[in-house]
Amino acid sequence: MQNKKIILIEDNKDISQLVKLHLNDIGLTVDVFMDGAEGWKSIQQNPYDLIILDIMLPGMDGLEILKKIRQSIKAYCPILMLTSRSSEMDRVLGLELGADDYLTKPFSLMELVARVKALLRRQDAMKASEPQHEKLSFSGLTINTQTREVLKQKEKLELTAKEFDLLLHFARHPGQVFGRMQLLDKVWGYGHEGYEHTVNSHINRLRGKLETDPASPEFIKTVWGVGYQFNATVESE
């Protein structure tokens, strides 16, 4: 956990101080912002290893910040959402926009620290297991892991971070069928049981960008009653 830098955007001063104290205790450096717009400005200017983001914020709310991060920040960074709202819709919306995990207030500080450690470990494991530079080529489709770019017929597809991760996971396992729970575990990580519809919506959006005819997909096939399959053969370069 040494040399890891976290940003915490939370407008409750007491919560901010307690969270920062506990994360400092495990060796993390924490930047704290109580205004959403100021926090977003810092995210644009500084590299972070993890973002902890409250939903209800002055200046700019957390869901808007989350949306901006996933749309405009190329380097992937895990995001843990904090919310005082307990409704299913808020959790689903956060996951839909690209959050990696969430905690509902009031939460245990020990639980928060455990979630932070898990997200950072998962991020490190992903980096360690991925080749420094990998280029996957299929029929008219190229995926570059170094630049996180996807080209179809030499035209760049504008994918969100999670859409890219989902496509990359499929492309690394062509022909293999994955159920929704398997995809949640591999692409989103632990703790998302019950949110299988998040996978469905991401696949629908990915198909809308990737497929010539999303209603009759060429790359991401539905295997009825089982899950999804990437139906392509890697070309030799």
C-alpha positions in Angstrom: 0.0 0.0 0.0 3.0 2.3 0.1 3.3 5.1 -2.4 -0.4 4.9 -3.3 -2.2 8.1 -3.7 -6.0 8.4 -3.0 -8.4 11.2 -3.6 -11.4 11.5 -1.2 -14.3 13.8 -2.3 -16.6 14.0 0.7 -18.4 17.1 2.1 -18.8 15.8 5.6 -15.8 17.1 7.5 -16.0 14.5 10.3 -16.2 11.6 7.8 -13.4 13.0 5.7 -11.1 13.3 8.7 -11.8 9.8 10.0 -11.4 8.2 6.5 -8.2 10.0 5.9 -6.8 9.1 9.3 -7.5 5.4 8.8 -6.1 5.3 5.2 -3.0 7.2 6.4 -2.6 4.4 9.0 -2.1 1.8 6.2 0.4 4.0 4.4 -1.8 5.7 1.8 -1.5 9.4 0.9 -4.9 11.0 0.8 -6.0 14.3 -0.9 -9.3 15.5 0.6 -11.8 17.8 -1.2 -15.2 18.8 0.1 -16.4 20.4 -3.1 -17.2 18.3 -6.2 -16.0 20.8 -8.8 -12.7 21.2 -6.9 -12.2 17.5 -6.6 -12.9 17.0 -10.3 -10.3 19.6 -11.1 -7.7 17.8 -9.1 -8.6 14.5 -10.8 -7.9 16.1 -14.1 -4.5 17.4 -13.0 -3.2 14.5 -10.9 -2.8 10.7 -11.2 -4.5 8.8 -8.5 -4.5 5.1 -7.6 -8.1 5.2 -6.2 -11.0 7.6 -6.1 -13.4 7.6 -3.1 -16.4 9.6 -4.1 -19.5 10.7 -2.3 -22.8 11.1 -4.3 -24.2 14.2 -2.6 -21.7 17.0 -3.1 -21.8 20.8 -3.5 -20.4 22.2 -6.7 -20.8 19.0 -8.7 -22.5 15.8 -7.6 -20.6 12.5 -7.4 -22.5 10.8 -10.2 -21.6 13.6 -12.6 -18.0 13.4 -11.6 -18.1 9.6 -12.1 -19.5 10.1 -15.6 -16.9 12.6 -16.5 -14.1 10.4 -15.2 -15.2 7.4 -17.3 -15.8 9.5 -20.4 -12.6 11.6 -20.4 -9.9 10.1 -18.2 -8.0 7.5 -20.4 -6.0 5.9 -17.6 -8.2 3.5 -15.6 -8.6 4.2 -11.9 -10.9 2.2 -9.5 -13.7 4.2 -7.9 -15.4 3.6 -4.6 -18.7 5.4 -4.2 -20.1 6.6 -0.8 -23.7 7.4 -0.5 -26.3 8.1 2.2 -28.9 7.0 -0.2 -30.0 3.4 0.3 -32.1 3.0 -2.8 -31.3 0.2 -5.4 -31.5 2.8 -8.2 -28.6 4.8 -6.9 -26.3 1.8 -6.6 -27.3 0.5 -10.0 -26.7 3.9 -11.6 -23.3 4.1 -10.0 -22.3 0.7 -11.4 -23.8 1.6 -14.8 -21.6 4.7 -14.9 -18.5 2.8 -14.1 -18.1 2.6 -10.3 -16.1 -0.4 -9.0 -17.7 -0.6 -5.6 -19.9 1.3 -3.2 -20.6 1.7 0.5 -23.9 3.0 2.0 -23.7 5.4 5.0 -23.4 4.8 7.8 -20.5 2.4 7.1 -17.8 0.7 9.2 -14.4 2.3 8.8 -12.9 -1.2 9.0 -15.1 -2.2 6.1 -14.1 0.8 4.1 -10.4 0.1 4.6 -11.0 -3.6 3.6 -12.7 -2.4 0.4 -9.9 0.0 -0.4 -7.3 -2.7 0.1 -9.2 -5.1 -2.1 -9.6 -2.6 -4.9 -5.9 -1.7 -4.8 -4.8 -5.3 -4.7 -7.1 -6.1 -7.7 -5.7 -3.2 -9.6 -2.1 -4.3 -8.9 -2.9 -7.9 -9.9 -4.4 -6.7 -13.2 -1.4 -4.6 -14.0 1.0 -7.5 -13.1 -0.9 -10.0 -15.2 -1.3 -7.8 -18.3 1.4 -7.6 -20.9 3.1 -4.2 -21.1 1.9 -4.0 -24.7 -0.7 -6.2 -26.3 -2.4 -5.9 -29.6 -5.3 -8.2 -30.4 -6.5 -8.3 -34.0 -9.7 -9.8 -35.3 -11.8 -9.5 -38.4 -11.6 -5.7 -39.0 -11.1 -5.1 -35.2 -7.9 -4.1 -33.4 -7.6 -3.7 -29.6 -4.5 -2.0 -28.2 -4.0 -2.5 -24.5 -1.2 0.1 -24.2 -3.3 3.0 -25.6 -6.6 1.4 -24.6 -7.8 2.1 -28.1 -10.2 0.0 -30.2 -10.2 0.4 -34.0 -12.9 -1.0 -36.2 -12.0 -0.8 -39.9 -9.3 1.7 -38.8 -11.9 4.0 -37.2 -11.6 4.6 -33.5 -14.5 3.5 -31.2 -15.2 5.7 -28.3 -15.6 3.2 -25.4 -15.9 3.9 -21.7 -13.3 2.3 -19.4 -15.7 -0.5 -18.4 -16.8 -1.1 -22.0 -13.1 -1.5 -23.0 -12.4 -3.8 -20.1 -15.4 -5.9 -21.0 -14.4 -6.2 -24.6 -10.8 -6.9 -23.7 -11.9 -9.8 -21.4 -14.0 -11.3 -24.2 -11.2 -10.8 -26.8 -8.7 -12.6 -24.6 -11.0 -15.6 -24.4 -12.5 -16.0 -27.9 -15.1 -18.7 -28.1 -15.4 -19.1 -24.3 -18.9 -18.6 -22.9 -19.3 -16.4 -19.8 -22.3 -16.1 -17.6 -23.3 -12.7 -16.2 -22.0 -13.5 -12.7 -18.6 -14.6 -14.1 -18.4 -11.3 -16.0 -19.3 -9.3 -12.9 -16.5 -11.1 -11.0 -13.8 -10.8 -13.7 -14.6 -7.2 -15.0 -16.3 -5.5 -12.1 -14.8 -7.4 -9.2 -16.3 -8.7 -6.0 -19.4 -7.5 -4.2 -21.8 -7.0 -7.0 -24.1 -10.0 -6.6 -27.6 -9.2 -7.7 -26.5 -6.7 -10.4 -26.4 -9.0 -13.4 -28.5 -6.5 -15.3 -25.5 -4.1 -15.2 -23.7 -6.6 -17.5 -26.7 -6.7 -19.8 -26.8 -2.9 -20.2 -23.0 -2.6 -20.7 -23.1 -5.3 -23.4 -26.0 -3.6 -25.1 -24.1 -0.3 -25.2 -20.9 -2.0 -26.3 -22.8 -3.8 -29.2 -24.2 -0.4 -30.2 -20.7 0.9 -30.7 -19.0 -2.3 -31.9 -21.5 -4.1 -34.1 -22.6 -3.1 -37.6 -26.0 -4.4 -36.7 -26.5 -4.6 -32.9 -29.6 -6.7 -33.3 -27.6 -9.3 -35.2 -24.2 -9.1 -33.5 -21.1 -10.4 -35.2 -18.7 -10.3 -32.3 -20.5 -10.6 -29.0 -23.1 -13.4 -29.3 -25.8 -14.4 -26.8 -25.7 -18.0 -25.8 -29.3 -18.4 -24.6 -29.6 -19.6 -21.1 -25.9 -19.5 -20.5 -24.4 -16.1 -21.2 -22.2 -14.4 -23.8 -19.5 -15.4 -26.2 -16.9 -13.5 -28.2 -17.2 -15.1 -31.7 -14.1 -14.2 -33.5 -10.8 -15.8 -34.5 -7.5 -14.0 -33.8 -5.6 -13.1 -37.0 -1.9 -13.7 -37.2 0.2 -10.5 -37.7 
